[in-house]
Amino acid sequence: MIELSIPGFRTLRLENLVLDFNGTIACDGRLLDGISERVEKLSSLLKIFILTANTYSSVKQAASGMPCEIVVLSDPDEARAKAEFVKTLGEDKTAAIGNGRNDRLMLKEAALGIAVIQTEGAATENVLAADIVCTHIHAALDLLLNPMRLKATLRS
């Protein structure tokens, strides 16, 4: 668990992390360098889920051996399905990271929503729904590994 009181924001008691796959922790269906190591470290603090429509049919191979649960979405309304998944985990104890328009609702529902802007860019609606915007997934994951950075960014 990550617990952190942020003045003017809220007290975070995070137990879960939901990650979008392509565009967030992967590009063109291939896991980005440095993700496995960070997920391994975070797995001692949070239960980690990868949510994906599996566009490239590569998530299971790419995330093989990582301490996370892979959830392949079959609902054509991916944005709603991702938000509902966050709700089933408990939005008040879940952080979410994503880049696409279909991530906007889960970022809004989560206690902590982080948008990333990388090679694929990020949908404007996604950025507006987030609590924090990072220019790389490494920075986003490192915020969770170093929670005082969250406090420095989000406090009033």
C-alpha positions as CSV (number, residue, x, y, z in Angstrom):
1,M,0.0,0.0,0.0
2,I,1.0,3.6,-0.7
3,E,-0.4,6.0,1.9
4,L,0.2,9.7,1.6
5,S,-1.6,12.7,2.9
6,I,-1.4,15.6,0.4
7,P,-2.5,19.0,1.7
8,G,-5.3,20.5,-0.4
9,F,-5.7,17.3,-2.5
10,R,-6.6,14.2,-0.5
11,T,-5.1,11.4,1.5
12,L,-4.2,8.6,-0.8
13,R,-4.4,5.0,0.3
14,L,-3.5,3.1,-2.8
15,E,-3.7,-0.6,-3.1
16,N,-4.1,-1.1,-6.9
17,L,-2.5,0.2,-10.0
18,V,-4.2,-0.1,-13.4
19,L,-2.0,0.4,-16.5
20,D,-3.1,0.8,-20.0
21,F,-0.9,-1.3,-22.3
22,N,-0.3,0.1,-25.8
23,G,0.8,3.8,-25.8
24,T,1.4,3.7,-22.1
25,I,3.8,0.8,-21.1
26,A,4.2,-0.5,-24.7
27,C,4.6,1.0,-28.1
28,D,3.5,-0.9,-31.2
29,G,2.7,-3.9,-29.0
30,R,6.3,-4.1,-27.5
31,L,6.9,-3.4,-23.8
32,L,9.1,-0.4,-23.3
33,D,12.5,-0.7,-21.7
34,G,12.6,-0.3,-17.9
35,I,8.9,-1.3,-17.4
36,S,9.5,-4.8,-16.0
37,E,11.9,-3.5,-13.4
38,R,9.6,-0.8,-12.2
39,V,6.6,-3.1,-12.1
40,E,8.6,-5.6,-10.1
41,K,9.4,-2.9,-7.5
42,L,5.9,-1.6,-7.4
43,S,4.4,-5.1,-7.0
44,S,5.6,-5.1,-3.4
45,L,3.4,-2.0,-2.7
46,L,0.4,-2.4,-5.1
47,K,-1.5,-5.0,-7.0
48,I,-0.9,-4.3,-10.6
49,F,-3.3,-4.8,-13.5
50,I,-2.8,-4.3,-17.2
51,L,-6.0,-3.4,-19.1
52,T,-6.0,-3.7,-22.8
53,A,-8.0,-4.3,-26.0
54,N,-4.8,-6.2,-27.1
55,T,-4.7,-4.5,-30.5
56,Y,-1.4,-6.2,-31.4
57,S,-2.2,-9.5,-29.7
58,S,1.1,-9.3,-27.8
59,V,0.2,-8.4,-24.2
60,K,0.6,-11.9,-22.8
61,Q,4.0,-12.4,-24.4
62,A,5.2,-8.9,-23.6
63,A,4.2,-9.0,-19.9
64,S,5.3,-12.6,-19.4
65,G,6.9,-13.0,-16.0
66,M,5.8,-9.6,-14.7
67,P,4.0,-9.7,-11.3
68,C,0.7,-8.4,-12.7
69,E,-2.8,-9.5,-13.8
70,I,-3.6,-9.0,-17.5
71,V,-7.2,-8.1,-18.4
72,V,-8.1,-8.2,-22.0
73,L,-11.2,-6.2,-22.7
74,S,-13.9,-7.5,-25.0
75,D,-16.4,-4.7,-24.5
76,P,-16.4,-2.4,-27.6
77,D,-16.9,0.5,-25.2
78,E,-13.4,0.4,-23.8
79,A,-13.6,3.7,-22.0
80,R,-16.6,2.5,-20.0
81,A,-15.1,-1.0,-19.4
82,K,-11.9,0.5,-18.0
83,A,-13.8,2.9,-15.7
84,E,-16.0,0.0,-14.5
85,F,-12.9,-2.1,-13.8
86,V,-11.5,0.7,-11.6
87,K,-14.8,0.8,-9.8
88,T,-14.7,-2.9,-9.1
89,L,-11.3,-2.6,-7.5
90,G,-12.4,0.4,-5.5
91,E,-11.8,3.8,-7.1
92,D,-10.7,5.3,-3.8
93,K,-7.8,2.8,-3.5
94,T,-6.7,2.7,-7.2
95,A,-4.2,4.6,-9.3
96,A,-4.5,4.5,-13.1
97,I,-2.1,5.4,-15.9
98,G,-3.0,5.8,-19.5
99,N,-2.6,7.9,-22.7
100,G,-5.6,7.3,-24.9
101,R,-9.0,8.7,-25.2
102,N,-10.4,5.4,-24.0
103,D,-8.4,5.9,-20.7
104,R,-10.1,9.2,-19.8
105,L,-12.9,7.7,-17.7
106,M,-10.7,5.4,-15.6
107,L,-8.3,8.3,-14.9
108,K,-11.2,10.4,-13.7
109,E,-12.6,7.5,-11.5
110,A,-9.3,6.6,-9.9
111,A,-8.1,8.2,-6.7
112,L,-5.0,9.1,-8.7
113,G,-5.1,9.5,-12.5
114,I,-1.8,9.9,-14.4
115,A,-1.7,10.7,-18.1
116,V,1.4,10.0,-20.1
117,I,2.4,11.7,-23.3
118,Q,4.9,9.6,-25.3
119,T,5.4,8.4,-28.9
120,E,1.7,7.9,-29.5
121,G,0.9,11.3,-27.9
122,A,-2.1,11.6,-25.6
123,A,-5.7,12.4,-26.2
124,T,-6.6,15.9,-24.9
125,E,-9.6,14.5,-23.0
126,N,-7.3,12.1,-21.2
127,V,-4.9,14.8,-20.2
128,L,-7.8,16.9,-18.8
129,A,-9.1,14.0,-16.8
130,A,-5.8,13.3,-15.1
131,D,-4.5,14.6,-11.8
132,I,-0.9,14.6,-13.1
133,V,0.6,14.5,-16.6
134,C,4.0,13.0,-17.2
135,T,6.1,13.0,-20.4
136,H,7.2,9.4,-20.0
137,I,5.9,6.2,-18.2
138,H,9.1,6.0,-16.3
139,A,8.4,9.3,-14.6
140,A,4.8,8.2,-13.9
141,L,5.9,4.9,-12.3
142,D,8.7,6.7,-10.4
143,L,6.1,9.0,-8.8
144,L,4.6,5.9,-7.2
145,L,8.0,4.6,-6.2
146,N,8.9,8.0,-4.7
147,P,5.5,9.2,-3.2
148,M,7.0,12.5,-1.9
149,R,7.1,13.5,-5.5
150,L,3.3,13.1,-5.7
151,K,3.0,15.3,-2.6
152,A,5.3,18.0,-4.1
153,T,3.3,18.0,-7.3
154,L,-0.3,17.8,-6.0
155,R,-0.3,19.9,-2.8
156,S,-1.9,23.3,-2.7
